[in-house]
Amino acid sequence: MTTTSPLELPVLKLSDNKLKNKITSRLSCLALGESHCEHLREVFVQEMARGLEGNAAEPSSLFMEDTFLPDLPNGTEHGEYLALDLGGTNLRVLLVTVKEGQVTDEILEYYAVPENIRYGHGTELFDFLASSVKTFLQKRSLMDNTYNLGFSFSFPIHHNNLRSGVLIKWSKSYNCRGVVGQDTVKLLEEAMERVQLKNVNIVAILNDTTGTMIRGAYLDRQCAMGLVLGTGSNCCYVEKPENFKKKKACTGKDKLIGNSNLKVVNVEWGAFGDNGVLNFMRTQWDISVDRASLLAGSFTFEKYFGGKCLGDLVRECLVTLAEEGLFCTGPSETLRTNGSLHTSLVSQLDGEGLIGATTQTDTILKNLGLCYTEKDLKIAQYVAGMFSYRGVVLISVLTATLLQKMERPHVVIAIDGSLYEFHPRFRPLMTHLMTQMAPDHTFEMRLSRDGSGKGAALVAAIATRCAQA
């Protein structure tokens, strides 16, 4: 077996030079050169500036939302806190015990969210959330205790304060009616009243990115950025307060005493490019995947590489190559079917390509109903490698740009998500590229599992501490 470094642009190794040249030429649009990266960086900087300014006359595809976090962890947080984590097709309810700023125990339960609820009316969704929390507590005979809850709601929201989040638009596998433009905390509180859940107080709403950063900050005080690389993608970071120009009020009972010099900004970069600023690098396969998605025209950036779309990007490209006589004997019905190539299989394809193996690749093509030869195995691996490499480049450009913007001597980046944890190329290539792109800024990337769950409970602990100050 011949191994290849994950730091190198994938190379198609075929003895048939004519076929090799046709395929590499066809996929050359995926290889982003220095000029593409520089243009991407410039557009990202411009969109961030517009987002931080909040000028309605010059809207940005980056929401740049103030999370209203009152403080970062200081090690004195303690107590038992509930967390409600909604972002995927499984709802999670957690009871987390915190002692001296550390999580010492947790109880976790999953509740599958049926499709009819994910696509139905919002009232049904929030009744489901409230009922799940009540069931969780009743099952453990905890209804006599009072709990503060952190609500991890991993969709774009506009914060008015720490416990107010107005849904901007749905993403991923949700599209419930009657929720966009509404305060999701209020909707959950109303649902809790309907199911007579009276012993739970919602003290914070956040998304999984913010939770990931807070989870990382409990492990290392130098953590100042949270990054999610899973089904979708997003980032939050600590911004200089003077750079945040949006005017917002946070008054009354919802105003928390905390660190006035802290401004944690939720970038919501999954939607980067929804205004067309990334069309310069869009391919026919990106267009096809977007058109077939639940929310076409939205979340442009994360559709270039996110776990929900990466498999279909590779699949669409393989269909094109097959139709053009460059791959297998033609596309099978299974290959033409949206969702038939999961992103985890892309990780396997690229992983075997890196080590020169074909066992898993053979099984994948067989399950796709394809008639293939040895060269087709290598082509499938090459396509998976090219889309994966492009994804890492895109993420690295944005993350390195944030490092430069933050101007901190050293930053710990907390990262959660299956792409970062399991894809063989993402972690090493991100480290390599970001070191090149931000040479004057040292950083350390740390896996921060379950930021959306534990992080939500920890934010509830911080909010409780600050309210008692």
C-alpha positions in Angstrom: 0.0 0.0 0.0 1.2 3.5 -0.9 0.2 6.1 1.7 -0.5 9.8 0.9 -0.4 12.7 3.3 -3.7 14.3 4.2 -2.0 17.6 3.8 -1.6 17.1 0.1 -4.1 17.9 -2.6 -5.5 14.5 -3.7 -3.9 13.0 -6.8 -5.7 10.6 -9.1 -3.3 7.7 -9.8 -4.5 5.9 -13.0 -2.4 4.3 -15.7 -4.9 5.6 -18.3 -3.6 9.1 -18.7 -6.3 10.2 -21.1 -9.0 9.2 -18.5 -7.0 10.7 -15.7 -6.6 14.1 -17.4 -10.3 14.2 -18.3 -11.4 13.6 -14.7 -8.8 15.9 -13.1 -9.8 18.7 -15.6 -13.5 18.1 -14.8 -12.8 18.5 -11.0 -10.3 21.3 -11.3 -13.0 23.8 -10.1 -12.8 22.2 -6.7 -9.1 23.1 -6.2 -9.1 26.5 -4.7 -5.9 28.4 -5.4 -4.4 31.4 -3.5 -6.5 33.9 -5.5 -9.7 32.1 -4.5 -8.7 32.0 -0.8 -7.7 35.6 -0.8 -11.0 36.6 -2.4 -12.9 34.4 0.1 -11.0 36.1 3.0 -11.8 39.6 1.7 -15.5 38.8 1.3 -15.6 37.3 4.8 -14.0 40.4 6.3 -16.4 42.6 4.5 -19.4 40.6 5.5 -18.3 40.5 9.2 -17.9 44.2 9.2 -21.4 44.7 7.8 -22.8 42.2 10.3 -21.1 43.9 13.3 -22.3 47.3 12.1 -25.9 46.1 11.8 -26.8 48.7 9.1 -30.1 47.7 7.4 -29.0 49.5 4.2 -26.1 47.1 3.9 -27.2 43.8 5.1 -24.8 40.9 5.6 -25.2 37.2 5.1 -23.4 36.8 8.5 -25.8 37.5 11.4 -22.9 38.3 13.9 -25.3 38.0 16.8 -24.5 39.1 20.4 -25.0 36.0 22.6 -25.4 38.1 25.7 -23.2 35.7 27.7 -22.8 37.5 31.0 -19.4 35.9 31.7 -17.0 33.1 31.1 -16.6 30.3 33.7 -14.6 31.3 36.8 -14.6 27.9 38.6 -17.1 28.8 41.3 -20.2 27.5 39.5 -22.1 24.8 41.3 -25.5 23.1 41.5 -27.7 20.9 39.3 -28.9 22.2 36.0 -31.1 21.0 33.2 -30.2 21.3 29.5 -32.5 20.9 26.5 -30.6 20.3 23.3 -32.4 20.6 20.0 -30.6 20.7 16.7 -30.8 17.3 15.1 -33.5 14.6 14.7 -32.9 13.6 18.3 -33.8 15.8 21.2 -31.6 15.5 24.2 -32.5 16.2 27.8 -29.7 16.4 30.4 -29.3 16.8 34.1 -25.8 18.0 34.9 -24.2 18.4 38.3 -21.5 21.1 38.6 -19.1 21.4 41.5 -16.4 24.1 41.7 -16.8 24.8 38.0 -16.5 21.1 36.9 -19.1 18.7 35.6 -19.1 15.8 38.1 -22.1 13.9 36.9 -24.7 13.9 34.1 -27.9 12.0 33.2 -28.8 12.0 29.5 -31.8 10.8 27.6 -32.6 10.9 23.9 -36.1 11.6 22.4 -36.5 11.0 18.7 -38.4 13.9 17.1 -40.8 12.5 14.5 -40.8 13.9 11.0 -44.4 15.1 11.2 -43.4 17.3 14.2 -40.2 18.6 12.5 -42.2 19.7 9.5 -45.5 20.5 11.3 -46.7 23.4 13.4 -44.5 25.0 16.0 -47.0 24.5 18.8 -46.6 20.7 18.3 -42.8 21.0 18.4 -42.7 23.0 21.6 -45.3 20.8 23.3 -43.0 17.9 22.4 -40.0 19.6 24.0 -41.9 20.5 27.2 -43.4 17.0 27.5 -40.0 15.4 27.0 -38.5 17.5 29.9 -41.5 16.6 32.1 -41.2 12.9 31.2 -37.5 13.0 32.0 -38.1 14.4 35.5 -41.1 12.2 36.3 -39.1 9.1 35.3 -36.6 10.0 38.0 -39.1 11.3 40.6 -37.6 14.8 40.4 -40.8 16.8 40.0 -40.5 18.2 43.5 -37.1 19.9 42.8 -36.7 23.2 41.0 -34.2 23.5 38.2 -32.7 26.2 36.0 -32.5 25.2 32.4 -30.2 26.1 29.5 -31.9 25.8 26.1 -29.5 24.8 23.3 -31.4 25.7 20.2 -29.1 25.2 17.2 -30.8 27.4 14.7 -30.1 31.1 13.8 -31.7 33.3 16.4 -31.7 37.0 17.2 -30.9 37.6 20.8 -32.6 40.4 22.8 -30.9 39.1 26.0 -29.6 35.8 27.3 -33.1 34.3 27.7 -34.7 35.6 24.5 -34.0 34.2 21.1 -36.1 35.1 18.0 -35.9 32.5 15.3 -34.5 34.0 12.1 -34.9 31.0 9.9 -34.9 27.2 10.1 -32.0 25.0 9.0 -31.1 21.3 8.9 -34.1 19.0 9.1 -36.7 21.4 10.5 -39.3 23.7 8.9 -42.1 24.2 11.5 -44.8 26.8 10.8 -45.5 29.7 13.1 -42.0 29.9 14.7 -39.9 32.2 12.4 -40.0 35.7 13.9 -41.1 34.4 17.3 -39.3 34.2 20.7 -38.5 30.6 21.1 -38.0 30.9 24.9 -41.5 32.3 25.2 -42.9 29.5 23.0 -41.2 26.9 25.2 -42.5 28.6 28.4 -46.0 28.6 27.0 -45.7 24.9 26.2 -44.4 24.2 29.7 -47.5 25.9 31.1 -49.7 23.7 28.9 -48.1 20.5 30.2 -48.0 21.9 33.7 -44.3 21.8 34.1 -43.9 24.4 36.9 -40.6 23.5 38.5 -38.3 24.5 35.6 -37.0 28.0 34.8 -35.4 28.8 31.5 -32.4 31.0 32.3 -30.5 31.0 29.0 -30.8 30.2 25.3 -27.8 29.5 23.1 -26.7 27.5 20.1 -24.4 24.5 20.0 -21.4 26.7 18.9 -21.7 28.9 22.0 -22.1 25.8 24.2 -19.0 24.3 22.6 -16.9 27.4 23.4 -18.1 27.5 27.0 -17.4 23.8 27.4 -13.9 24.4 26.1 -13.5 27.4 28.4 -14.2 25.2 31.4 -11.3 23.0 30.3 -8.9 25.9 29.4 -9.3 29.6 30.2 -7.6 30.6 26.9 -10.5 29.2 24.9 -12.0 32.1 23.0 -13.6 30.4 20.0 -16.1 27.7 19.5 -16.5 25.8 16.2 -19.0 23.1 15.1 -18.2 20.8 12.2 -20.9 18.3 12.0 -24.3 18.1 10.1 -23.9 21.9 9.7 -21.2 24.4 10.6 -20.9 27.5 12.7 -18.5 29.5 14.8 -18.5 31.9 17.7 -15.7 34.0 19.1 -14.8 36.6 21.7 -14.9 40.0 20.0 -13.6 43.4 21.2 -16.7 45.2 22.6 -15.8 48.4 20.7 -16.1 46.5 17.4 -19.7 45.6 18.0 -21.7 48.5 16.7 -25.3 47.0 16.8 -27.5 48.8 19.2 -29.5 46.5 21.5 -31.2 46.8 24.8 -30.9 44.3 27.7 -32.8 45.7 30.6 -35.2 44.8 33.4 -35.2 41.4 35.0 -33.3 39.9 32.1 -30.2 42.2 32.6 -27.4 40.1 34.2 -24.4 41.4 36.1 -21.4 40.1 34.4 -18.2 41.0 32.6 -18.9 44.2 30.7 -15.8 43.7 28.6 -17.1 40.4 27.3 -18.7 40.2 23.9 -19.2 36.7 22.5 -20.4 36.9 18.9 -22.3 34.1 17.1 -21.2 34.4 13.5 -23.8 32.0 12.0 -21.4 31.4 9.1 -23.5 28.5 7.8 -25.5 31.2 6.0 -22.4 32.9 4.6 -23.0 33.5 0.9 -26.8 33.5 1.0 -26.6 36.9 -0.6 -24.5 35.6 -3.5 -21.1 36.7 -2.4 -19.8 33.1 -2.7 -21.1 32.4 -6.2 -17.6 32.8 -7.6 -16.7 29.3 -6.4 -20.1 27.5 -6.9 -20.0 24.4 -9.0 -22.8 22.5 -10.8 -22.8 20.0 -8.0 -23.3 22.7 -5.3 -26.3 24.0 -7.3 -27.8 20.5 -7.6 -27.4 19.7 -3.9 -28.9 23.1 -2.9 -31.9 22.7 -5.2 -32.7 19.3 -3.7 -32.4 20.5 -0.1 -35.2 21.2 2.3 -34.3 24.9 2.4 -33.0 25.8 -1.0 -31.1 29.1 -1.3 -30.2 29.0 2.4 -27.1 28.1 4.4 -24.9 28.4 1.3 -21.5 28.1 3.1 -22.2 24.9 5.2 -23.6 23.2 2.1 -20.1 23.3 0.5 -18.9 20.7 3.1 -21.4 20.1 6.0 -22.2 16.6 7.0 -25.7 16.9 5.7 -24.5 17.7 2.2 -20.9 16.3 1.7 -22.2 12.9 0.8 -24.6 14.2 -1.8 -21.9 16.5 -3.3 -19.7 13.5 -3.9 -22.7 11.5 -5.2 -23.8 14.2 -7.6 -20.3 14.4 -9.0 -20.0 10.7 -9.5 -23.4 10.7 -11.3 -22.0 13.4 -13.7 -18.8 11.4 -14.3 -20.8 8.2 -14.9 -23.1 10.1 -17.4 -20.1 11.4 -19.2 -18.6 7.9 -19.5 -15.8 8.6 -17.1 -16.9 6.4 -14.1 -18.3 2.9 -14.0 -20.6 1.7 -16.8 -23.2 4.4 -15.9 -25.1 5.7 -12.8 -27.3 3.3 -11.0 -30.7 4.3 -9.6 -29.3 4.1 -6.1 -26.5 6.5 -7.0 -29.0 8.9 -8.4 -31.0 8.8 -5.2 -30.5 11.7 -2.9 -29.0 10.7 0.5 -27.8 7.3 -0.8 -24.1 8.2 -0.1 -23.8 9.2 3.6 -21.0 11.6 4.6 -19.6 8.9 6.9 -18.9 6.9 3.7 -17.1 9.9 2.2 -14.8 9.7 5.2 -14.2 6.0 4.4 -13.6 6.7 0.7 -11.1 9.5 1.4 -9.5 7.5 4.3 -8.8 4.5 2.1 -7.5 6.7 -0.6 -5.0 8.1 1.8 -3.6 4.7 2.8 -4.0 3.0 -0.6 -6.7 0.5 0.4 -9.9 -0.4 -1.4 -11.8 -2.8 0.9 -14.4 -0.4 2.2 -14.5 1.4 -1.2 -15.4 -1.8 -2.9 -18.3 -2.4 -0.4 -19.6 1.2 -0.9 -19.7 0.9 -4.7 -21.3 -2.5 -4.5 -24.0 -1.2 -2.2 -24.7 1.7 -4.6 -25.5 -0.9 -7.2 -22.6 0.0 -9.5 -20.8 -2.1 -12.0 -17.1 -1.1 -11.5 -13.5 -1.9 -12.1 -10.3 -1.2 -10.1 -9.9 2.2 -11.7 -13.5 3.2 -10.6 -12.5 2.5 -7.0 -9.7 5.1 -7.3 -11.9 7.6 -9.0 -14.5 7.4 -6.2 -11.7 8.0 -3.6 -10.3 10.9 -5.6 -13.7 12.6 -5.8 -14.3 12.1 -2.1 -10.8 13.5 -1.4 -11.3 16.6 -3.6 -14.6 17.6 -2.0 -13.2 16.9 1.5 -10.0 19.0 0.8 -12.1 21.9 -0.5 -14.2 21.8 2.6 -11.1 22.0 4.9 -9.7 24.9 2.9 -12.9 26.9 3.2 -13.1 26.3 7.0 -9.4 27.1 7.5 -9.6 30.4 5.6 -12.5 31.7 7.8 -11.0 30.4 11.1 -7.6 31.8 10.3 -9.2 35.2 9.4 -10.9 35.2 12.8 -7.6 34.4 14.6 -6.1 37.5 12.9 -9.1 39.6 13.8 -9.0 38.6 17.4 -5.3 39.7 17.8 -4.8 37.4 20.8 -1.3 36.0 21.5 -2.8 32.5 21.8 -6.3 31.0 21.3 -7.7 27.7 22.2 -10.4 26.7 19.7 -13.0 24.3 21.1 -14.4 22.1 18.3 -17.3 19.7 18.2 -18.7 17.6 15.4 -18.3 14.4 13.5 -16.4 15.9 10.6 -13.6 17.1 12.8 -13.6 14.0 15.1 -13.9 11.3 12.5 -12.9 12.5 9.0 -9.2 11.5 8.5 -8.4 14.7 6.6 -10.1 17.5 8.5 -8.0 17.7 11.7 -4.5 17.5 10.4 -5.2 19.6 7.3 -6.9 22.4 9.3 -3.9 22.6 11.6 -1.5 22.8 8.6 -3.5 25.3 6.6 -4.3 27.6 9.5 -0.7 27.7 10.6 0.2 28.9 7.1 -2.7 31.4 6.9 -2.2 33.0 10.3 1.5 32.6 10.9 1.7 35.2 13.6 -1.1 33.8 15.8 -0.6 30.6 17.8 -3.6 28.4 18.4 -4.6 25.0 19.7 -7.6 23.0 18.5 -9.3 20.9 21.1 -12.1 18.4 20.7 -15.0 19.5 22.9 -17.6 16.8 22.8 -21.2 17.6 23.6 -20.9 21.3 23.7 -24.5 21.6 22.8 -25.6 19.6 25.9 -23.1 20.1 28.6 -22.4 23.6 27.3 -26.0 24.6 27.7 -26.0 23.4 31.3 -22.8 25.2 32.0 -24.2 28.5 30.6 -27.2 28.0 32.9 -24.7 27.7 35.8 -23.0 30.9 34.8 -26.3 32.7 34.4 -27.3 31.6 37.8 -24.0 32.7 39.4 -24.3 36.1 37.8 -27.9 36.6 38.8 -26.9 35.9 42.4 -24.0 38.3 42.4 
